């Protein structure tokens, strides 16, 4: 299955029946699993993939400088950089999600199911783009040449699919908004803390830690609309500049 052409990746209805939402969760989990399977998707072994992830994480860290300098937004910015855009291995967390989400989907309210499917889709879509970007960089650059802005921008345009790039950014906004709503519910935070021991006993430490960091980071914001909105606006403009061939797409000059 081509990495960026999952038959259901653009479908989204918040008012879909619970059975349809659960089916969507399972389809996205299968898509995510297949994308990370090196036998099904050999581009996971692309030499440039780790370099690309490090480069993107460093680029985003530079763009987040203002957030990181503000005590109120720093925890949320650090969470985005380490747990959503990080260059480390998230396979443990993702395995935890794949283990528990099919069963949890029978119990979760509709809003949380929609957010779960958005989160899985964002992770899968981002990885699919990274696979194509890394392959393009492997072809374009000698093995000893580091990635720079010009090479990254050329690979970005080569991969193309601006409508899916816009969708990727929109998913960030939707998930951020959902997290903002969730942390306003004290009962959820209390429940999450109560799950520490059961999660450890069930071998779900990676997922529990991820959820606690996310909730803790967003609780310090006292309202995430401005924070998430600024990220979406900035990344939309970066994408526009990259596709337009702007010599300074990240506004660093």
Order of alpha helices (4+ residues) and beta strands (2+ residues): alpha-alpha-alpha-alpha-alpha-alpha-alpha-alpha-alpha-alpha-alpha-alpha
